[in-house]
Amino acid sequence: MDDQTPHGGVRFDSDDARWTMWGEVDAAVKKRVGDDLEAHLLATADDPLTIDLAEVTFIDSGGLRLLYMAAEKKSSPPALVNVPTRVLDLLKLSGVDTLFVLAD
């Protein structure tokens, strides 16, 4: 297996305020896409953000930091959709679940 192959990430369309997180969303993902996501948040500042988490298999503090950044930069709470139970449990344990609208 190639150690340079990403095991997780975030897909987004530059014209749409929507992210799709996938795989292992960790500190490596944050380092790799954090600046792009911050620019995307600025470019879609007036649009409500939806974050689809259906494909997330693992999330750590790096992934939580990306979610927190989204909540911090948007004027309205981002909507989280298709949230796996393990991710919801981590959001609640960290106390950041209230920064989002949980929609399914």
C-alpha positions in Angstrom: 0.0 0.0 0.0 1.3 3.5 -0.9 1.7 5.6 2.2 1.0 8.7 0.1 -2.5 7.6 -0.9 -5.1 9.6 1.0 -7.3 7.5 3.3 -9.8 10.3 3.8 -10.7 13.8 2.6 -13.3 16.3 1.8 -14.9 16.8 -1.6 -16.5 20.2 -2.3 -17.8 22.1 -5.3 -16.4 25.7 -5.5 -19.9 26.9 -6.5 -21.9 25.0 -3.9 -21.8 25.4 -0.1 -21.6 21.7 0.5 -18.8 19.4 1.8 -18.7 15.6 1.6 -16.3 14.2 4.1 -15.1 10.7 3.5 -12.9 8.0 4.9 -10.6 8.8 7.8 -10.9 12.5 8.5 -7.9 13.2 10.7 -5.1 15.7 11.2 -3.5 14.7 7.9 -6.7 15.6 6.1 -6.9 18.9 8.0 -3.3 19.7 7.0 -3.9 18.7 3.3 -7.3 20.5 2.7 -7.7 23.0 5.6 -6.6 26.1 3.6 -8.8 25.1 0.6 -11.8 24.6 2.9 -11.3 27.9 4.6 -11.2 29.6 1.2 -14.3 27.7 0.2 -16.1 29.0 3.4 -15.1 32.6 2.4 -16.3 32.1 -1.2 -19.7 30.8 -0.1 -20.0 33.1 3.0 -23.6 34.0 2.3 -24.8 30.5 1.6 -25.8 28.0 4.3 -23.3 25.1 4.5 -24.3 21.4 4.4 -21.7 18.8 5.4 -22.5 15.2 4.5 -20.8 12.7 6.8 -22.2 9.4 5.4 -18.8 8.2 4.1 -16.8 9.0 7.3 -15.3 5.9 8.8 -13.1 7.7 11.4 -12.8 11.2 12.7 -10.3 12.6 15.2 -9.5 16.1 16.6 -8.2 17.2 13.2 -11.6 16.4 11.6 -13.4 18.0 14.5 -11.3 21.1 14.0 -12.5 21.3 10.3 -16.1 21.0 11.5 -15.5 23.7 14.2 -13.9 26.0 11.6 -17.0 25.7 9.4 -19.2 26.6 12.4 -17.0 29.5 13.3 -16.8 31.0 9.8 -20.5 30.7 8.9 -23.2 33.2 10.1 -25.7 30.3 10.4 -25.0 26.9 11.8 -23.9 24.3 9.2 -26.2 21.4 8.7 -24.7 18.0 9.2 -26.4 15.2 7.3 -26.1 11.4 7.3 -24.1 11.6 10.6 -22.8 8.1 11.7 -23.5 7.3 15.3 -19.8 7.2 16.2 -19.3 10.7 14.8 -22.4 12.0 16.6 -21.1 10.5 19.8 -17.8 12.3 19.4 -19.5 15.6 18.6 -21.6 15.3 21.8 -18.6 14.1 23.9 -16.6 17.2 22.7 -19.5 19.5 23.3 -19.6 20.9 19.8 -22.9 19.2 18.6 -24.8 22.4 19.5 -22.9 24.4 16.9 -24.6 22.5 14.1 -28.1 21.6 12.8 -28.3 17.8 12.8 -30.5 16.9 9.8 -31.2 13.6 8.2 
